[in-house]
């Protein structure tokens, strides 16, 4: 009997797994396969934090397959060559996978699919990552959406999450298993340990994803509308890395959140706000698919002429969290320690880079890409272009976040700041938001710029782009 390969990528789960489900329905033995080929995703191959997460997620996924009498086969090398070898050596007649939407991966997958079909192999790809495919919705003019609200209104009626597929407790195994690489050969973990904070913060894998979802639905979703902007509170779901690596299905998350928020009142409103945040993830993938150039270029082409500063020393200080603005520094230190940053703080930190320092948004996107455990090309691109004012549904160019007033509003007691800026832990009241006004000496950095002055310079620079457009 011939075998079916399920090629796993950013869909590291067994439940609600369309490619695996289709393979089971063929009734052939199944070879679950993961191929480590980061060069095929260049220049956006996984960063350091993502590689750390991937290592642990693959360990957990292997346990899931082992528990079902199966194995996760690990291979390193060119994807097409790896698949060809399996076809030749293990009588493979079908290869299934779930789609990804990054430009380089789409190009690779199209070439692999064409090649395998020429060999007479049954090939099929599935939607395992989104609620609605990017090509399934368009404006009345037949064009891609560039504004979130009408996009979300259009796709909501199309979302169907009634059926959530559960993987059987036993999977059919091939007569002879392919030789698997040792996960350590991928060298995903850092050679110089810096990842203790990540280990203390996260539990990669489906078990960890479900625990995070259960905690959010039990204790936090009712206050999500009010608490989601508060970095000092555990108000957000923190599911983003689990969703990025596909350890839990977006359909399952949407269904469970929608059910928990059933009825009317505060819970329903809060739940709808959360569902709309999942909608932003969909919107990001819609944009990436239709405008693949935006990973490197502004969607609004006139911004290619924006007079960005070239200041590597300022970039380094920003990256290290040494800007002298506590909420900015706290966010960047949280990122370095945990591989994650609260979404409100991401906006503040990004605004500071683009508008106070006038450094190119691409510099920030690259830093986030390397340090975030939830580094997702679609969401990262949308977020940075939104802040810089050069993307879809972008923040107006004249919106410049004031890091001091933002901190006072969203971290009112300074608890978040003091958690990551230990130099400021002794400050009381509003002093923590403006430590440069404190009379006694502090072992803390002076502000890199005067925000009021930097804002005026940024607005003048944006006016030149607006005028020249």
N, C-alpha and C positions, 0 to 999 in steps of 0.2 A: 504494500500500500504506500502511495506517495505521501510526502509530508507537506505541511503548510507552515511557512515562516510568518510569524507576527513580528514585524520590525518596529520595535519600541523606540520612542524618542522622548518628547516632552509629554508623555502620557503614562507615567510610571505608576500604574494601578491595575487592578484586575477587575474591579466592578465598574459598570457603566463604561465599558471599554469596547467601542464599536468594532475595531479591527479584530480583537480577540473573539468577540461574539460571532462575527462572520466566519472566522476560522473554525470555531466549534461546530457551526452549522454545516460545514463541509464534511464533517465526520472523518477527517483525516487526522493522523497524529500531528501535534503542534510543536514547533520549535520557537519558543520566545527568544528574541534576539535583540541585543543592544550593541550598536557599533559606535565606537569612539573615533570620530573623524572631525576634530574641531577645525582643521584647515578648510573644510568644505563650507564652513559658516563665515569665513573671513570676509570682511574685517571685524565681524561681530561674533567671534567665537566666545564661548563662555569665559567670564572673568574669574578672578580668584575666589570670590565668595560663592559664586554659582558653582564652581568646580567642587568646593567643599561640600555644598549641599548635595550635588549630584552623587558624590561618593557614598554618602550615607543613605540617600534615597535608593540607590541601586542595591545596597546591602539589604534594605528592608524589602524591596521588591523581590529579590532572590528568595527571601524567606517565605513570601507569599506563594511563589511558584513551588518551592520545595514542599510546602504544606499540602499542595494539591497533586503531589506525585510527579511534578514537572521540574524543569530547571530553567534558569535564566542564563542563556549563552552570551558571553561577553567576547567581543572581537574588536580589534583595532586595525585600522587601515581604510583604504578607499572603499566607500560603501558598495559601489557597483562590483568591485573585485571580490569583496567579502561575500556578497550575495551570489555571484557567479560560482565561487568555490563551493558554497553550500549546495547550490543546485546540482553541480557536477558530482559531488561526493556523497550527497544524502538524499537523492531522489526527491527533490523539492519541485512541486508542480504549481504552487501558488504562493504569492507574497502579498500580505496585507499590511497596511499601516494607516495611522491617523494623520491627518494633514497638519502641516505647519504653514506659517504665513510670512516668514521673513524672506526678503527678496532672494538672497543667496540660496536658501533652502528650497524655495519654490523651483528655482532654476535647476538645482541638483536633482530634486525629485522628478521633475519632468523628464530629465535625461535618463534617469534610472528606469522610470516607468516605460518609456519608449524602448529602451534596450531590452528589458525583460519581455515585453510583448513580442519583440522581434524573435526572441528565443522560444516563443510559444508558451510562456509562463502566464498563468492567470494572475493579473495584478489589479488590485483595487484599493483606493484610499477612501477614508471616511472622515466625517466631522466628529472629532473627539474633544475639541477644545472650546467651541463657541456655542452660544445659544442660537445664533442665526449666521449663516455664511455671509461673507462680505458682498458677494455678488447677488444675493437674494433680495436686496432692497436697494432702491434708488429714488431720487427725487421725481416729481412729476415730469421733469424735463429729461428723465433717464440718465441723470448724472449722479455721481457719488455725493453723499451728504458731507457737508463741511460744518454744520452746526448741530450741536448735540440734541437739543430739545425736539426738533422735528424728527431726527433720526430715532430717538427713543420712542416717540409716539408711534412711529411706523413699525418698529420691530416688536413692541410689546405684544400686540395681538398674534404675532407669529410664533411666540415662544410656547413650546409644548414640552412640559416636563412631567407628564403624568406617569410614564413608564420609566422606571429606573432599573436597569438590568443588573442582576446579581450573578457573579461568576460561580459555576458549579464547584463543588468541593473536590472534584477529581478531574484532571485533564489527561487526555490521551497523549501518551509519550511515544516517541519514535523507537524503532527497534535498536538503533545505535545513535547515541548522542554525539554531536560534534564536540571537538575539544574546545573548551572555554578558556579564555585568558584569565589570569588572576587580576582582580580589580586593582590591586596595588600597582600593576604595570602601567595603568593609565596616569599615575602620578597626579591625582587630583587634589591630594591634601598638600598643605604647605610644607616645604622642607624645613623652614624655620617656624616653629609653632607660634602662631599669633591668633589662633582660632578658639581660644578658651571661652571668650565671650560669646561666640556663636554657639558653642556646645552648651553653655549655661542657659542660653535663650531659647533654643529651638530643638524640636524633635522631628527631623525629616521623616517622610514616609506617610502612608495612608493612615496608620494608627494615630500618628501625631496630628494629621490633618483633621481627622474626625474628632479628636479631643478638643482641638481649637474651635471647631464649628459648634460642638455641643456646649462648650463653655460660653461662646458668644450668644447662642440662642437661649440658653438658660439664664444668663446673668446680665447681658449687655445690650441686646437688641432693642429692648424697650426704651433705653436711654440714648440710643444711637444718634438720633436727630440732634440732641443737645450736646452730647459728649464727644462726638467724633472729631471735633476741632480742638480738643483739649489734650495736649501731649502729656500733661501731668496725670491724666486718668487713663485707665485701660478701656477706652471707649470704642475703638475700632476692632474689626474682626481679626486682623493680623493673619488672614488666610492667603495673602498675595503670593508668598513663595510656594505654598502648597498648590495653588491654582496654576502658577507658572509651570511647575514641573509635572502637572497633571496627576498629582497624588490623590486628588479628589476631583470629581467631575463638576464643572460649572453648573450642569443641569441639576445635580444633586443639591448643591449649595443653594441654587435659586429656589428649587422646590421646597426645601426644608425651611428656608427663611420666609418664603411666601406663606407657607402653612402656619408657621409660628406667629406670624403677624396678622393672621386672619381676623375678620371682624372689623370693628370701627374704633375710633378714638386714637389716643396717643400711640399705642402699639402699632396700629395700622399705618399711621403717618410715619412713624420712625422706621417701620419695616419697608415702606415704599421708598424712603430716602436711601436705605441700604441697597434695595434692588436697583435703584437708579445708579448707584456707584458701580454695581456690576455692569450696568449698561455702559458706563464710561469705558470699561475694559473692552466691551464689544465695539464701541465707537473707535477706540484706538486701533483695533485690528482692521476695522473697515477702512480707516485712513491709510494704514500701512499697506494694505493690499492694493488700494487704488492709486496711491501716491508713493511708490517705493523709494523715490528719490529723496523723500523727506528724512531718511535716516542720516543724510549728509548735507542736505540743502534745505533752506527755509521754504515752506509751502508758499508763502507770499514772496514772490521772487524779488521784489524790490528790496527786501531786507538783505539780499546778498551784498548790497553796497553799504551796509551799516558800518560806521567807523569804530569797530571794536578796538580795544586796547590790546597790546601784546606785552604782557607783564608776567613773566614766569614766577618771579618772587611773590607777587600778590596771589597768584594761583596757588602756590605752595602753602601760603599762610591760610588761605581759605580751606584747602584740603585738610590741613592739620587742625582746624578749629582754633585759629589764633587771630581772629579778626577784631577782637575787642568788643564785639556785640554778643552778649551772652546767649541769646536765643539761637543765633547763627552757630556759635561755637558748640553749644550743647547738641544741636542737631548733627553736626559733622562728627562730633566725638561719639554720639550714639551710633552713627553709621559705622564708624571704624570699630567700635567695640562689639556691636551686635549684628552688623550686616543689614540693618534696617533703619528707617527713619520715618517718623510720624508724617502723615501726608500734609498736614498744615505746615509743619516745619520744613518739609521739602519745598513748599512754595516760597516760604520766607528765605530759605537758604539759596534757592535758585534766583529769586529776585535780587538778592544781595550781590550775587556773582554777576548777573547780567546788567543790572541797573546802577548799583552803587559802585562796583568795580569796573563795569563795562567790559567784562571779559566774555568772549564768545560762548554762547550756550552750548556749543559742541564740546567745549572743555568740560563743562559740568556733566553733560551726558556721558562722556567717556569715563569720568570719575565714578559716577553712579553705576555705570555698567560693570566696573571692576569690583566695586565694594558692596553692592546690594545683593542679598541672597534672593531677592525677587526681581532681579534685573530682567526685564521683559522689553524687547526691542520696540514693540508697539507702544506700550504705556510710557516707556522712557522718552521716546521721541515726542509723543503727544504732550507730555508734561513739560518738557523743556521748551518746546516751541510755544506752548501756551504762555509760559511765564515770560519768554523773550518777546512775545507779541507778534511772532512771525508765522504762526501756525493756524490750523483750523480752530474756529470758535475761540480765538486767542483772547487773552486778557488785553484790554486796551493799552496802547503804548504808554499812556499817561498814568497807568496804575503802577505805582512803585511802593512796595510794601515798606512801611516804616518798622524796622526790627524792634524798636523800643516799645511802640504802642501795640504792636502785635503780641509781644511777650506779655505785656501787662493785661491784655485782653484774654489771651488763651492759656497763659500760665500764671494766673493772678497771684499766687503765693510764691512763685519762683521755685516750686518744688522740682519741676523738670530741669530747670537750669542748674540748680544745686546738685542734682543727681549726677550730672555729667561735667559740670564746671566746679570741681571741688574747691578751687581757690576762692569761690564766692559763697561757700556754705555758711560762713559766719554773718553774712549781711542780713539785715532785717528789713522788712517792708519793701518799699519801692526802690531802695538803694541797689537791689540786685539787678534791676533793669538798666541802670546807668552807673556802673561802678566807677567810671571816670570822674564822677562828681563826689566820690567818697574822699574825705579829707585824709584819713590815715592810709599808709602804704598798703597796697595789695600786690601779691605776686600774680598779676594778671596783665594781659596785653592792653595797650592803649588802642582806641579805635583806629582802624586803618584809614578811614575817611570820616569826614563830617557828613552825616546822612543828608542834611538839608542842602548842603552845597552839592553833594554827589547827585542828588535828585535833580537839581536844576541843570547840571551838566548833561545828565542822561536825557532829560526832556529836550534840551537843545539838539542833542545828537539825533534823537528820534524825529524831531521836526525836519531835519535835513533830508531824512529818508522820505518822510511824508511829502515834503515839498518837491523832491526830485522824482516822485513816482508818477 
